[in-house]
Amino acid sequence: MLNSDELRLFLAVMREGNMLAAARRVGVDHSTVARRLTNMEATLGARLFDRSPRGVTPTPAAFALVSHAERIESELLAAMSSVAGRDREVEGTVRLATPEAIASHLIAPNVAALRARHPRLTLELASESKVASLSRREAEIAVMLKPPPRGRFVTRKLADYRLGLYASKAYLEREGTPATRADLSRHVFVSYIEELAGFAEMIALDQLLPGASIVFRASSSAAQHAAVAAGMGLGVLHRFAAAEDERLVQLFPESAPESMPGSMPGSMPGSMEVWRSYWLVMHADLQRLPRVRAAADFLDEVMRTVRDRL
């Protein structure tokens, strides 16, 4: 029969892609990983990995085993946290993967409140444009721009927010302020590197102004914000971030009508604003862990606090 240590090593190899990295991850030597994998294959009567000088390649048997191994791993973690939680505070580490703007402007400025409530809980904030894989345990919780299409995930909407078209005061003094949408064709823009954007929803400029003349691209929303503020061109920025920057002016602002509560699919007619949504996503097997619940509750609280800025 397989044991939990063997399954832990198996999952480490699946997630790392090679035995050496897996050995470092779990704190054993390479030969121990190789030996235990061989024992697992003998117990199962099936080959789990094809070995080669370049590393290991999972077989269909490995992919069939991985979901069962992850459920066992999650149950063991939940059991440990449940027992430990009877006598101790919420503790441990939770990795939260989020888009850059919400991490920098909404979560990080409020994280001291989480520390005050749970001093033994460490939050790791991974702010990237790419989508983190919860299945591979790259993070326990993710904030995404749309729910994942499949998988054993718990998903709920955190909040709706707006993007707007901005320029710096210096740029408008130099190039003139557009009076109509047609005037925008005479201006240059800042936007994303499309192939590096984790979500299609990140690229709002194409929705507002297809064919706009783009003179600067970046995978980072903070870099785009800085370029627009420095006078590089116009750009579609997060309203909650741009409102904090006195160098910026919003062009063609328009408030949402009362009849449009909740998530707004796209931009309003005649508006230069775009609505998007933040979704909280976590693996179903981890949602009961006290440290994960504490971090998810913190996110809900932050969103309620800043909702008027979104």
Steps between C-alpha positions, in 0.01 A plus 500: 500500500619852427583728792473875540877560471508326162203700379667823619811417297290405199316835511827688538635337182176577313513866606871559455546298180823329608631289788779736608267795554247271668769375738589859597135584551437219751846502659640161395770393257448410134563128554224483762248645256604259226487201734157582639355563155627158393334348809173676413509367145561148631207532743267635231624271223516800268773738379442855624784684325709447191862577592746666262819709527277810468286406800172317553176496302175402676317202349120466474515302825659801675230734376236253619660488846564871552142608582467222760838591651401867523176414678691290754752782545222752557319275749820454699561875503142564606523240777824649631361852495176392663675333790761775536233768481337376820787629711676760285425809297479500121857453382711401205553646154246578230605599151258734324540551124343819368526747212756770570268797548279346769809369679678837513209739552239303694645194675852605610385831657254306718708195588598635844141436610541131413824487698334662802219245491716194431859570607612144423370510144740596220352626174702457181371734232590387147403785269547394139322538168504125434235269642624298799422128496304407810500137386881493520484681838682808370263686735226414749276790391485700178324816394408467133320709240269213411411167661702198385310296240559166675654337805414434863488865602289714727431831326318816600495858378692746714410828330444687175741777409557753223781582261519847349693686232771725647769745394750704695452873541837551334400293197174694454683832524742382232264317264163657576192355671271292276150648496329206328565131450594576139785720628660194661622381160765776516647366824731214597439235763651269760375142536581137589729254325212286381669159509616559859161605635361228726139587417352640180297729728820686588523650151219756511644746246403274209141509622488877532712603200574221252804585288639761740859607438702332778852631566576317824403156629567336837391184677474700823203723581728706727742560211213614278376731775849648537536549124165678473581719801835589341327623183572208266142490375142419597420176679219295650571484875329377814288783638581407860873536424485803272284698743796502743733663244469878468697496174214324319176623343215270402363555150129462423403380850148370544329358807311172488122543484286376788356222282838326464583338837747215530727380224501708184585309182725748319470873463193722515371649175695815414723461802876473528471277806502122516360280775683191620459263795732343755427137591632314802601145412637223724537126469202317648731276703658797679200716584455348847854574616488772769789697349335497156163601643665785693667634185178471297304685771766772496453545124124531541551764768746699287258504208216621719724778637616629161183440298427873462840549331444234236 
